[in-house]
Amino acid sequence: MKKVSVSATQMTCSENSKDNIDKAKNLIKQSVDEGAQIVLIQELFESVYFCCLNDPKRFELAKPFEKNP
């Protein structure tokens, strides 16, 4: 049986999508450098987690699948 190393990341996010993507990339690189073969990132990592706020103006932060990195 082959062993597979998996890493799961968790991070705080801001409303700045570029910063969040850069932070996720750094966590992915760190995980791979430490031996991870599969890296899992959290849902909605590009912006603040708007789902629990139930604020309709935050819903515009959602992107269709095709426009996600």
N, C-alpha and C positions, 0 to 999 in steps of 0.2 A: 504494500500500500504506500502510495506517495503522500508525503506531508505537504500541505499548502499553508503558507503563512498569510493571515488576514489581519488587516488593521482597520479600525473604525475611528474616524475623526469627529471631533465636536469643537465648535468654536463660537465665539460671540460674533454677531453680524451687525453692520450698520446699514444706513440707507445708501451708502456708496458701493455700487455694484463692482466697480473695478477693484477697490480695496478688498472686498470680500472674495473675489475670484483669485486675486494674488495670494491672499491668506490661505485659501484652500489649496492652491498650487504648492505653496511652501509646505503645508502639512502632508500633502501627497508625496512630495520629494523626500521629506524627512522619513516618512513611513517606508518608502522604497529603499532609502539609504540604510534603514534598520532591518531590511530583509523582507518586507511585505511584498507578496506577489499579487494580492488583491487589496485594494484600498476602497473603503466605503466612506462616502461623505454624507453629511446630513441633508435632509430635504430642505428645500427653499434656502439654500446657503447664499444666494446672490443678494438678498436683502433682509430686512428685519422679518421675523416670523409674524406675519400679519394675520394668520388664520384665527388666532385666539382673541384678537381685538374686536372682531365683528364690526369693523369700521369700513363702510363701503368705499371710501376714498382710497383705502389701502389695497383694495382688490385690483387696482390698476397695476400693482407691482407684479401680479401674476403674468407669466409669459407662456405662450403655447410651446409645446414640446419642441417644435422645429426651430425655435429661436433661443433655446438653451445651449450653453456651452458644452 
